[in-house]
Amino acid sequence: MKLERPRVTTAALKALLDESLFSGVVRHFVKTTGEEPAHVERQVIECLRYLYLISRYPEPLAGLFLPVEQAIDEVWHYLILQTREYRELCEERLPGRFFIHHRSLPYDEYQEAQPSREQALEEALCWLPLYREEFGPFDEGALPHWTMVRFLHQHLGLSLDAIAALEAEEQAAQPGAGRVR
């Protein structure tokens, strides 16, 4: 029987930034976007989840298109501008301990570079089992922030349970199934 390791909690993600920086990021985006603090806090958490996954799984995720909404990318840009804290986050607090570079690429340019629609879909779907492995299944609060999950849920009509089952099937079908590395 496989023993599951503890999942990365929201509290652990918040602790990746010091309380002052986390609160400052939330205040900044509440002020500039007019969004509710709870929504902005979730954006920051989902951005940290994205960065955590990039750090923990650099090989399978290297070069893949950002599967989150523009607002999450904007949180990432804001964190990058806090240069000292961002470097510390990447090199000392995230699991990979390396600097995560950012390169903006418009979606239409990304699509032109993709050899096929199937490959683009496959790349987007590779995030699902990794997210589930680290944080548990997607919940309603994550839907507005992760483009592919929202698409599967809203446009294809998959329930969150069905998406979780898809993740499990996707992972089980891979050679060496078990923990995704």
C-alpha positions in Angstrom: 0.0 0.0 0.0 1.4 3.4 -1.0 1.8 5.8 1.8 0.9 9.4 0.8 3.2 12.1 1.9 1.6 15.2 3.4 0.3 17.7 1.0 1.5 21.3 0.8 -1.0 23.4 2.8 -2.2 26.9 2.2 -0.4 27.9 5.4 2.9 26.5 4.1 2.5 28.4 0.9 1.8 31.6 2.7 4.9 31.0 4.8 7.0 31.0 1.6 6.6 34.8 1.7 7.0 36.6 4.9 3.7 37.9 6.3 4.5 41.5 5.4 5.2 40.7 1.7 2.1 38.4 1.5 -0.1 41.1 3.0 1.5 43.8 0.8 0.9 41.8 -2.4 -2.8 41.3 -1.4 -3.2 45.0 -0.5 -1.7 46.1 -3.8 -4.0 44.0 -6.0 -7.1 44.8 -3.9 -6.3 48.5 -4.5 -5.4 48.2 -8.2 -8.1 45.7 -9.3 -11.0 46.4 -6.9 -11.3 42.7 -6.3 -12.3 41.4 -2.8 -9.4 40.5 -0.5 -10.4 36.8 -0.3 -10.3 36.6 -4.1 -6.9 38.3 -4.3 -5.5 36.2 -1.5 -6.5 33.1 -3.5 -4.7 34.6 -6.6 -1.5 34.9 -4.6 -1.9 31.4 -3.3 -2.4 30.0 -6.8 0.6 31.9 -8.1 2.7 30.4 -5.3 1.3 27.0 -6.2 2.4 27.6 -9.8 5.9 28.6 -8.7 6.1 25.7 -6.3 5.3 23.3 -9.2 7.8 24.9 -11.5 10.4 24.6 -8.8 9.6 21.0 -7.7 9.2 19.6 -11.3 11.5 21.6 -13.5 12.1 18.8 -16.1 8.5 17.9 -17.0 7.3 21.5 -16.8 10.2 23.3 -18.4 9.1 25.4 -21.4 5.4 24.6 -21.0 2.9 27.4 -21.5 1.6 29.1 -18.3 -1.8 27.4 -17.6 -3.1 30.1 -15.3 -5.0 33.2 -15.9 -3.4 36.6 -16.6 -4.1 37.9 -13.1 -1.9 35.1 -11.7 0.9 36.1 -14.1 0.5 39.7 -12.9 1.0 38.6 -9.3 4.1 36.8 -10.5 5.4 40.0 -12.2 4.8 41.9 -9.0 6.7 39.4 -7.0 9.6 39.6 -9.4 9.8 43.3 -8.9 10.5 42.6 -5.2 13.9 41.5 -6.4 15.5 40.5 -3.1 12.5 38.7 -1.7 11.8 37.0 -5.1 15.4 35.7 -5.3 15.1 34.4 -1.7 11.7 32.8 -2.5 13.2 31.0 -5.5 16.7 30.0 -4.1 15.9 29.4 -0.5 12.3 28.7 0.1 10.9 26.8 -2.9 11.9 23.1 -3.2 14.0 23.4 -6.3 16.3 26.1 -4.9 16.9 27.8 -8.3 15.9 31.2 -9.7 12.7 30.9 -11.8 13.0 33.2 -14.8 10.0 34.7 -16.5 9.6 35.2 -20.2 6.5 36.7 -21.7 5.2 35.1 -24.8 1.8 36.1 -26.3 -0.6 33.2 -26.6 -0.9 33.5 -30.4 2.9 33.2 -30.7 2.8 30.1 -28.4 0.1 28.5 -30.5 2.1 29.1 -33.7 5.1 27.4 -32.2 3.1 24.3 -31.2 3.3 21.4 -33.7 -0.3 20.4 -33.0 -3.4 21.1 -31.0 -3.1 17.7 -29.4 0.4 18.5 -28.0 -0.9 21.8 -26.6 -3.6 19.9 -24.8 -1.2 17.3 -23.6 1.1 20.0 -22.2 -1.8 21.7 -20.5 -3.0 18.5 -19.0 0.4 17.5 -17.5 -0.1 20.1 -14.8 -3.2 18.3 -13.4 -1.5 15.3 -11.7 1.3 17.4 -10.4 -1.1 19.9 -8.8 -3.2 17.1 -7.3 -0.1 15.3 -6.0 1.1 18.5 -4.2 -2.0 20.3 -3.1 -4.9 17.8 -3.5 -7.7 18.0 -6.1 -8.7 21.3 -7.6 -11.6 23.0 -5.7 -14.1 25.6 -6.7 -11.8 28.4 -5.5 -9.1 27.3 -8.0 -11.4 27.3 -11.1 -11.1 31.0 -11.9 -7.3 30.8 -11.8 -6.3 27.7 -13.8 -7.4 28.0 -17.4 -7.4 24.2 -18.3 -9.3 23.2 -15.2 -11.9 25.8 -15.8 -12.3 24.8 -19.4 -12.7 21.1 -18.5 -15.3 22.1 -15.8 -17.3 24.8 -17.6 -17.0 23.9 -21.3 -16.7 20.2 -21.2 -19.0 19.7 -18.2 -16.6 17.7 -16.1 -17.2 17.8 -12.4 -14.3 18.4 -10.0 -14.6 14.7 -9.1 -14.4 13.7 -12.7 -11.3 16.0 -13.2 -9.7 14.3 -10.1 -10.5 10.9 -11.6 -9.0 12.0 -14.9 -5.9 13.0 -13.1 -5.7 9.6 -11.4 -6.2 7.8 -14.7 -3.6 9.9 -16.4 -1.1 9.2 -13.7 -1.9 5.5 -13.5 -1.5 5.1 -17.3 2.0 6.4 -17.2 5.0 4.0 -17.0 6.3 3.8 -13.5 3.0 5.2 -12.1 2.9 6.3 -8.5 4.4 9.5 -7.4 5.0 11.9 -10.3 8.6 13.0 -10.3 
